[in-house]
Amino acid sequence: MLALVAAGDAVCPVPDEGRRYNAQTDVVYLPLHDAPPVQWALIWRTDRATPLVRALAQAATD
């Protein structure tokens, strides 16, 4: 998505972490002061729940 934004082909709302972890000189991040807080969630396909996926889910909930 960042490549599309940098090319001028898209605009994308992102949480504040996007600015902190994906800083690029050709992309401008503007705060949306009235936006509700972002809630994160892990998702995965149920038929692909490997032990590694389950371990990540457990670590995230601990």
GIGIRA-V257023 format. One line per field, one symbol per residue. ss: DSSP state (A for helix, B for strand, O for the rest). phi: phi as a letter, one per 30 degrees, with the letter a starting at -180 (. if undefined). psi: psi as a letter, one per 40 degrees, with the letter a starting at -180 (. if undefined). A space follows every 50 residues. Layout:
BEGIN
ss->???
phi->???
psi->???
END
This chain:
BEGIN
ss->OAAAAAOOOOOOOOOAAAAAAOOOOOOOOOOOOOOOOOOOOOOOOAAAOO AAAAAAAAAAAO
phi->.ddddddicabbdbdeeeddcbdbdcbcccdcdcddddccbcbadddbdd eddddddddddd
psi->ddddddeeeiihhiidddddefhieehhhhigdeiiihhiihiihdefgi dddddddddde.
END
